[in-house]
Amino acid sequence: MALEGEIASWREFRKSLRSTGSREDLDGMFDQARTNCMAAGNAVRPVVFEGMFMAIAFSHEKRLANLTKGIEELRIEMNPQKEP
């Protein structure tokens, strides 16, 4: 699969990451690309990285939207409006 080849091409970059959790974070990004690889493949981009990047960006956008929603729900829960 082209996506796995693209991920494999980042092997040296992954090995150079030294800070705690960085390799796991990169692996998580690649897993997000794998999760959305069908949609990325349907984009029919000549450069595999473009589809991979969009799949990761889309996954991040979904996570940000969920976090924003959760924060708003907590804000409302912690500061309920007093009824007149």
Backbone as CSV, one residue per row, in Angstrom:
resi,resn,N_x,N_y,N_z,CA_x,CA_y,CA_z,C_x,C_y,C_z
1,MET,0.853,-1.176,0.000,0.000,0.000,0.000,0.899,1.240,0.000
2,ALA,0.504,2.236,-0.740,1.301,3.455,-0.879,1.452,4.182,0.451
3,LEU,0.397,4.187,1.257,0.467,4.875,2.548,1.539,4.260,3.431
4,GLU,1.595,2.946,3.492,2.606,2.286,4.327,4.015,2.588,3.821
5,GLY,4.166,2.709,2.521,5.466,3.086,1.962,5.860,4.493,2.376
6,GLU,4.898,5.399,2.352,5.162,6.782,2.779,5.534,6.807,4.260
7,ILE,4.794,6.071,5.071,5.089,6.011,6.507,6.488,5.440,6.728
8,ALA,6.825,4.401,5.993,8.155,3.792,6.129,9.259,4.777,5.756
9,SER,8.972,5.689,4.833,10.004,6.655,4.431,10.338,7.642,5.545
10,TRP,9.524,7.697,6.570,9.760,8.581,7.713,10.482,7.859,8.860
11,ARG,10.967,6.650,8.609,11.602,5.830,9.649,12.793,6.534,10.304
12,GLU,13.669,7.136,9.493,14.847,7.812,10.050,14.444,9.027,10.887
13,PHE,13.450,9.758,10.426,12.944,10.888,11.206,12.432,10.393,12.555
14,ARG,11.654,9.308,12.541,11.108,8.746,13.777,12.232,8.352,14.728
15,LYS,13.277,7.688,14.186,14.394,7.255,15.032,15.133,8.435,15.643
16,SER,15.116,9.601,14.987,15.845,10.766,15.501,15.092,11.496,16.606
17,LEU,13.823,11.177,16.809,13.051,11.838,17.873,13.521,11.325,19.227
18,ARG,13.868,12.243,20.099,14.467,11.858,21.379,13.586,12.154,22.591
19,SER,12.729,13.166,22.502,11.971,13.548,23.693,10.922,12.495,24.038
20,THR,10.620,12.400,25.311,9.685,11.418,25.821,8.342,11.525,25.122
21,GLY,7.884,10.420,24.585,6.575,10.362,23.964,6.523,10.807,22.517
22,SER,7.615,11.355,21.985,7.590,11.879,20.617,7.364,10.793,19.574
23,ARG,8.028,9.665,19.749,7.840,8.572,18.794,6.404,8.054,18.840
24,GLU,5.879,7.968,20.044,4.500,7.510,20.199,3.525,8.512,19.570
25,ASP,3.832,9.804,19.726,2.976,10.834,19.115,3.001,10.713,17.586
26,LEU,4.189,10.510,17.024,4.297,10.350,15.578,3.558,9.096,15.126
27,ASP,3.713,8.012,15.864,2.991,6.783,15.534,1.478,7.011,15.585
28,GLY,1.039,7.809,16.542,-0.382,8.137,16.644,-0.869,8.903,15.421
29,MET,-0.036,9.826,14.930,-0.402,10.563,13.713,-0.518,9.610,12.525
30,PHE,0.426,8.681,12.426,0.366,7.718,11.336,-0.872,6.826,11.460
31,ASP,-1.223,6.466,12.682,-2.437,5.665,12.892,-3.681,6.441,12.453
32,GLN,-3.687,7.750,12.686,-4.810,8.574,12.248,-4.895,8.582,10.727
33,ALA,-3.750,8.607,10.067,-3.739,8.545,8.599,-4.284,7.202,8.124
34,ARG,-3.905,6.132,8.817,-4.410,4.811,8.446,-5.927,4.744,8.620
35,THR,-6.434,5.362,9.678,-7.871,5.352,9.950,-8.649,6.007,8.815
36,ASN,-8.103,7.060,8.252,-8.791,7.805,7.198,-8.207,7.547,5.814
37,CYS,-7.487,6.436,5.646,-6.791,6.208,4.380,-7.750,5.990,3.219
38,MET,-8.947,5.467,3.450,-9.903,5.292,2.352,-10.264,6.650,1.755
39,ALA,-10.578,7.611,2.621,-10.927,8.946,2.140,-9.730,9.593,1.452
40,ALA,-8.565,9.431,2.030,-7.360,10.015,1.428,-7.092,9.390,0.057
41,GLY,-7.313,8.098,-0.078,-7.116,7.425,-1.356,-8.103,7.897,-2.404
42,ASN,-9.300,8.220,-1.979,-10.315,8.702,-2.908,-10.032,10.124,-3.385
43,ALA,-9.134,10.823,-2.726,-8.791,12.182,-3.141,-7.966,12.175,-4.429
44,VAL,-7.390,11.021,-4.780,-6.619,10.830,-6.006,-5.551,11.922,-6.172
45,ARG,-4.651,11.959,-5.234,-3.537,12.901,-5.281,-2.299,12.164,-5.785
46,PRO,-1.521,12.791,-6.656,-0.319,12.122,-7.171,0.763,11.946,-6.111
47,VAL,0.748,12.769,-5.081,1.737,12.675,-4.007,1.039,12.065,-2.788
48,VAL,1.486,10.887,-2.380,0.854,10.159,-1.280,0.828,10.994,-0.015
49,PHE,1.891,11.762,0.224,1.970,12.553,1.448,0.807,13.532,1.570
50,GLU,0.315,14.059,0.456,-0.803,15.013,0.516,-2.037,14.365,1.129
51,GLY,-2.375,13.180,0.671,-3.519,12.470,1.233,-3.298,12.093,2.684
52,MET,-2.078,11.664,3.009,-1.744,11.308,4.375,-1.868,12.526,5.286
53,PHE,-1.338,13.655,4.833,-1.404,14.877,5.623,-2.854,15.304,5.842
54,MET,-3.680,15.250,4.800,-5.077,15.652,4.936,-5.812,14.728,5.898
55,ALA,-5.521,13.435,5.865,-6.162,12.499,6.789,-5.793,12.830,8.234
56,ILE,-4.531,13.172,8.465,-4.082,13.539,9.810,-4.712,14.862,10.229
57,ALA,-4.707,15.841,9.337,-5.298,17.147,9.660,-6.788,17.011,9.948
58,PHE,-7.487,16.186,9.178,-8.911,15.958,9.405,-9.145,15.326,10.771
59,SER,-8.333,14.351,11.115,-8.463,13.706,12.423,-8.221,14.702,13.547
60,HIS,-7.221,15.558,13.385,-6.945,16.585,14.396,-8.110,17.559,14.513
61,GLU,-8.698,17.935,13.390,-9.843,18.849,13.399,-11.015,18.241,14.163
62,LYS,-11.261,16.956,13.936,-12.346,16.278,14.659,-12.065,16.263,16.158
63,ARG,-10.817,15.992,16.536,-10.451,15.960,17.951,-10.593,17.338,18.581
64,LEU,-10.171,18.389,17.859,-10.317,19.754,18.376,-11.781,20.123,18.556
65,ALA,-12.613,19.745,17.603,-14.044,20.036,17.709,-14.647,19.333,18.919
66,ASN,-14.264,18.080,19.147,-14.774,17.347,20.313,-14.287,17.965,21.615
67,LEU,-13.026,18.377,21.658,-12.493,19.027,22.852,-13.204,20.347,23.122
68,THR,-13.418,21.130,22.070,-14.115,22.407,22.217,-15.520,22.197,22.748
69,LYS,-16.205,21.215,22.209,-17.561,20.900,22.671,-17.543,20.482,24.147
70,GLY,-16.582,19.632,24.505,-16.469,19.185,25.894,-16.172,20.327,26.851
71,ILE,-15.305,21.235,26.452,-14.980,22.397,27.289,-16.207,23.271,27.474
72,GLU,-16.942,23.484,26.399,-18.159,24.298,26.490,-19.185,23.649,27.404
73,GLU,-19.339,22.343,27.308,-20.270,21.630,28.184,-19.845,21.756,29.649
74,LEU,-18.550,21.636,29.915,-18.047,21.800,31.286,-18.264,23.230,31.791
75,ARG,-18.046,24.209,30.913,-18.243,25.602,31.298,-19.693,25.843,31.700
76,ILE,-20.606,25.322,30.923,-22.029,25.481,31.235,-22.382,24.752,32.532
77,GLU,-21.821,23.564,32.701,-22.088,22.777,33.907,-21.554,23.469,35.159
78,MET,-20.398,24.096,35.051,-19.779,24.735,36.213,-20.375,26.118,36.493
79,ASN,-20.968,26.748,35.510,-21.529,28.086,35.671,-22.972,28.129,35.163
80,PRO,-23.845,27.364,35.825,-25.231,27.347,35.337,-25.861,28.734,35.507
81,GLN,-26.696,29.086,34.547,-27.414,30.372,34.624,-28.440,30.277,35.736
82,LYS,-28.490,31.305,36.543,-29.503,31.357,37.605,-30.807,31.831,37.000
83,GLU,-31.864,31.112,37.337,-33.169,31.493,36.814,-33.683,32.706,37.596
84,PRO,-34.380,33.649,36.899,-34.885,34.847,37.565,-35.973,34.549,38.550
